[in-house]
Amino acid sequence: MTQAEKEQDNGKEKEKERDKEKEKEQQRGVKRPIAPPAIPDPLQEQIQSNFIIVIHPGSRTLRIGRATDTLPIILPHVIARRHKQTGQPKYEDAWLLRDGLNKTESNEQRQNGLKMVEQAIWSKKMSNGVRRTPVSAEQARSYNCQIRPAVLDSSSRVKWTNTAHQPPHLVGEEAVYVNPSDCYNIHWPIVRGQLNVHAGPGGSLTAVLADLETIWSHVIQKQLEIPLKDLKYYRCILLVPDIYNRPHIKEVVNMLLLNMGFSAIIVHQESVSATFGSGCSSACVVDVGDQKTSLCCVEDGVSHRNSRLCLAYGGSDVTRTFFWLLQRAGFPYRDCQLSSRLDCQLLQHLKETFCHLNQDISGLKDHEFQTRFPEAPALLYQVRLGDEKLQASMGLFYPTTFGIVGQKMTSLQYRSQGDSEDPHDEHYLLATQSKQDQSSKSAADRKGISRPVGGLDGEMSAQGGIGEPSDLGRGCGSGGSGAGGMKGRRSLGLRRGSAYGGRRAGRAPVCSPLEEDCHHEPV
């Protein structure tokens, strides 16, 4: 028998002995410690990214999609609602027009702004060190006035939206191409980053929220192919401007949760989302939108309130200014009107195609563009342009070029006016905390006045410390001035969440027996 086999047999015998001892202990009734039951860790719900919908509403464009999508769905943020009664007057929100353009000082201000832009462009040299060649609008005008369009096709292949089945509403491109003769009102629910609340038809807060709900629900159901009844399984991320209207955001959140039925929602500011999306923790974010320009400093994912600034002009003002410069240069498409939706869409396309901020592009250049409108042939125009393409873009730095008079052009982030339904409203918290602090302080003062002062205070001062906890109420008054003792006045410590505190003039503050953070000042 080998040594290994002997050790194996010995181990088996020892195990048998242990089992016998356990049986004996159980028979004797020896109580063994009971192991506490293992508490399983709470199950954390796994959030799937494809069940998160990101909504970024803009003044002119709506971006919406799943969090896992590479690119969002982009469409015009507009809705057309059919008239409920025949003979109802038509209403249409303006696209490029705005208040403050038809003032008597508008043209003069526009001319002064253009002079400053021309001076700034001329003073800047090109990259090769040569100054730009100045080009006057008359040089381009003499050529453009002779241009006649060429017919590309007898049919533009663009049609008006079919409204034969009389849909109650149309969204996006379908709303843009609604025939002006049809009985529909055109609404843009967001203007300059805020809800488009006005005194006209469809301008109430309830109507604007209904437009948002209809547009977003239509896109989610038709474009994302998500049934509305399944939104209870989805979460929503809503992007809002840096300077926002808190009551309006509250109503939009209620609409998403209660009306549309999302299971949860989180509201993010555009600047913070932009920094995280670009992989930066801190940045100065400048967002040039269609109708506003916002600036904000973001540090470690926090948007600083004092750095938020909103300018009430954007890309649509550049488009309108570009159209004014085109008219000065003899724009060959002479039927263009700012009141037409399709003409505004054409001008938007021309701005995105021609306008730039490149100082090295100088002199007259020939361009061409096409017009394709419903019930009209496709036409090809040629146009010669000079500095107009650069001057329109420079209007962002010289806003007087836009010719807007009598309108507030800048806005800052102000404190919220308060909401009585919000349990975390800062005004409510400050008011209630102040009342609680005043009542507790007056109660402590009454206790200190009603109790005799002296005696024990002198003993405390002589000992240089505090006696029993039950004596704190009397020990917080004025005491003797023995060597190494406590100072005769006491300081009332502020509890967490207190709005204010301090000493009463002419009397030493009294510490309540329940105040644990009461502190003493040694001599």
Protein Blocks (a to p, Z undefined) as FASTA:
>chain_A
ZZklmmmmmmmmmmmmmmmmmmmmmmnopacddddddddddddddddfklcccddddfkb
ccdddfkbmbdcddddddddddfbghiacddddfkbcehklcfklmmmmmmmmmmmmmmm
mmpccfkopacddddfklmmmmmmmpccddfbfbgoiacddfklopabdehjllmmpcfk
bccddddfbgghiacddfbehiafklmmmmmmmmmmmmmmmmnopafklmmmpccddddd
fbdcfklmmmmmmmmmmmnopabdcdddfklmmmmmnopabdcdddddfkbccddddeeh
iacfklgccdfbdfklmmmmmmmmmmmnopablmbcfkbmklmmmmmmmmmmmgccbfkl
gcjdddddddddehiacdddddddfklmmmmmmmmmmmmlnopghiafbdcddddebjfk
lmkbfklmmmmmmmmmmmmmmmmmmmmmmpccejjlmmmmmnopacdfklmmmmmmccdf
dehiacfbdcddddehiabdcddehiacdddfklmkbccddZZ
